């Protein structure tokens, strides 16, 4: 049986409320950086400098990205023997505005173009993830600035933002606490924990209470984001935790300085004004007058009866 809704005759049903599909919102990138979106629209060339990284643009497309929290392209190329350190350093020394490092390596046949483009794409997405982190510090764009690496394969801004959002959502699903991303890590004792994989075991072996996830990624020659995935999975399994910053030592307030008695002429000490003289014919009793003391004793005895 199917229920059919009807409206009163002669009336028009209200229009349906618009529903924005999540997929469509992700296709548009959801505006992680309004400045980056504007620069892409105007096909700008230069570098967008943000708090945790930089994005290099050429005609509105991302050609390179850097972040102190992500290993650079050199680490990814040199860590596993794709390129010899001497060859990389020679290309860096000879690079100029016309011949960047990438062009020098490719023209000399030092590395296959496919391998270089793949490592470069991984480095771009890795650094962009940190560069597009929400920040209270405004970004700055320098028109015309280029990178010594040169241009390999430009990436649309929409693709960079979409991949950044996908990575955020993945990390949140694995372990919603982001503290393990930037804090020093330490191993935790747990009962009946799952057996870590080979990749996760390498991460655990590098945990020493001082290194962060970015430090471990640089040590292992891996992408920072892939290391964050391993770290959050290990945190969800109870195998490691983040070290909180140590509390500040409690310092008692300084003791009050003793007052230094000064002479009557000391301007810092206010002199005590003398008692006014009584009117003529009236004698005020003194505090230590024996008659006053006797009266107090009699009053105390009467109250005790």
N, C-alpha and C positions, 0 to 999 in steps of 0.2 A: 504494500500500500504506500503510495507516495503522497505526501502532504503538499498541497499547492496553496501558496499565499496569494490572496487577492486584495485589491485596494478598492475603496468605495468608488462607485460609478461616478464619472465626471471629474475625478481627481487624478493627478499625475504622481506616480511613485517618486519618492526622493532619490536623487542620484546616489550611486555608491561612492563611498569615500575612497580616495585614491590610495593605493597600497604600493609602497616602494619595495621592489624586490631586492633582496640582499645581494643577489648576483649582479644586478645592475649597479648597485651602489659600489660594489667592489670594482666593477669595470671602470668606474669613473675615478677610482683612487681615493675617494672620500676626503680629499684636500688635506693631506698630512702637513703640507707646508704651502700656505697661500702664496708666499713669495716665489716658491719653486714653480707653482702652477702658472703664475703670471709670467715668469721668465720663459717658460716653455711656450706660452702663447705668443710672446713677442720674438721667439727664435733668438734668444740672447746667447752670447758667447762670453764666458768668463768663469769665475769660481764663486759658489755660494758657500760662505764660511758660517758654520753653526757651532754651537757649544761643544758638541761631541764628534765633529767631523766636517768634512768638506766635500762638496759635489762639484765636479768640473763639467761645464756645459759647452757644447759646440752647436750653434744654430738651434738651441732649445732642446737638445738631447744630451743625455748623460754619457760622457766619454770616460770618466774615471771618478773614483771615490776613495777617500782616505779617512781613517779614524785611528786615534791612538789606542782604541779598544779592540781593533781588529788587525790581525797580521796582514802585512802588505803583500803585494804580488811577488816581491823578491823572496819572501819566506815560503810561499806556496811553491815557487819554482825550484828553490834550492834545497828544500827540506828532504825531498825524496829523489834527488838526483836528476831531475828533469833538465837542469842547467847547472853548469859548473860555476862556482862563486867568482873565479877570475874572469870568466866570459861576461858575466853580468856586470861586474865592476868596470870592465873595459868599455862596455856600451854606455854605462852611466857617465863615465868620464868624457866620452866623445860626443854625447848627445847635445844638440842645440835646437834652435827654434825650427829649423828646416828638417833635420833628421833626429827624430826622437828615438828613445831606446827601443821601442817596438820595431820600428823600421830598420834600425841597424841590426837587430837580432835576426829578423826575417830575411833581409838582403844577404846576410852572411851565412844563412842556412844553419844557424846555431840551434834553432828550435822549430819544430813543425808549427805551421800557422794554426792548425786546429787545436793543438795543445796550449799554445799561447793564448788564443782567444778564450778557451774554456777556463783556464786559470784566471784570466783577467775578468771574465764575467763573474766568477765566484768571488773574486776580491771586491768587485763593485757592489754586488748585493750584500756582501758581508759588512762592508764599511757603511753602506747606505742605511742598513738597519740601525746602526748606532747614530749616524748623522741625523736621521729623521726622528730621533727620540724627542718627545715633548720637552720643551725647555722654556724657562722664563726669560732667557737671554735672547734678544733679537738677533736675527741673522744679518749678515752683510754680504753684498754681492760686489765683486770687483770685475768690471767689464774689461774684456780683452785678455784676461789672464789665462794662460795655458799651463799644461803640465808637461814635464820633461819626458814622460812616457810616450806621448804622441797619441794619435787616434787609431784605435783598432776597429771595434764594431760598436757604434753608438747604440744606446738603449733608450727607448722612449721613457719620459718621466712617468707616464701612467703605468708602465710595466714595473718600474722601480717601486712606486708607491704600492701597487697591488701585491708585489712580492713581500714588501715590508709588513703589510697588514696580515698576510698569510702566516708569516713567521711569528708575529705577535700572538695570533690566535692559537697556533700550534703550541707555543711555550705555555700559554695560559691553560690549555687543556692538560698538558703534562703535569704541571705543578704551578698553582696560581700565585705563589709567593715569589716576587722578583728579587728578593734579597740575595739569593744565591748568585745572581748575575754579576754583581760588582763587589761583593764582600769577600774577604779571605775565607777559605774553606778548610774544614777539618773533618776527619773521618769520625763516624759515629758508630757506637756499638749497638747492634740490634739483634733480635732473636728471630730465627727462621726467615732471614732475608733471602730474596731471590738471588740466584747466581748471576753476577754481572757478565756482560758480554766481553769480548776481547777489547773492543774500543773503550768500554766503560772501565775495564780493569786498568788500562793505561792511564785513564784520567784519575782513578783512585790512587794509583801509584805516585802520581805527581802532587797529590794533596798533602800539604805539610803545615797547614795553619797559617801560611803567609801568602801563598799564591792565590790569585783570583782566577776566575774562569778564563779571562783574556790572557793571563800569564801562562796558564796551562796550554791554551791553544797555540801560543807562540812557541812554547817549549816543544810541543809535539809536532809543530809544523802543520796544524790543521786550521780550518776555518773557525772563527770565533762562534758563529751561530751553531755549527754542529757540536761544538764543545758545550754550549749552553743547553742543547737538547740532552746530551749525556748527563750533564750536571743536574738538570731538573728531574730526569728519570731516577738518578741515584738519590736525590733528595726525597722523591716520592716513595722510594723503597726504604728510606730510613738509613741509608749507608753513609751519607754525609750531611752536614749542616753548615750554615753560614755563621761566622764568628761576628758577634755583635761588637760594636766599638766599646772599649773599656770605659767604665764610668770614671768621671773626673774625681780626683781625690778630694775628700772633704777637708776644708781648711777652716778651723775655728776662727771666729772674729778676733781681731787684735784686742789685747787687754787695754782697758782704759788707763790713760796716763794719770798718775797721782797728781793731785792739785798741789801746787807749790805755794805755801803761805807767804804772802808778801807783806811788807810794812804797811802801815796805815796810809802812807803817802803813795803806795803803789796804785797807779790809775786803773790796773786790771782788777783790783779788789774794791768793791763798793763799801764805804764806811757805814756802820750801823748808826742810825739816827738815835740820839738819846731820848728817854721818855720825857714827855712834857711835865712841867711842874704842876702840882695840884693847886686848886684854887686856894686863896688865903683862908686860913682857919680850919682846913681839912687836912688830916694826916693819913696818908695811905699806909696800910700795914705792909710790911715786907714779907716776902715769901717764906723766909725762915724765922718769922716772928714766933716766939714760944706760945703766945696766946692763940694764934691761928692753928698751930699744931695740936694744942689741947682741945680746941673746939672740934677738930676732925676726929680725934679719938673718942670724944663723948658721943658724937653722932654715930660713929661705927658701933659703939656699945649699945646704943638705943636700938639700932636696926637689928642687932643680933638677938634682942629679947623677944 
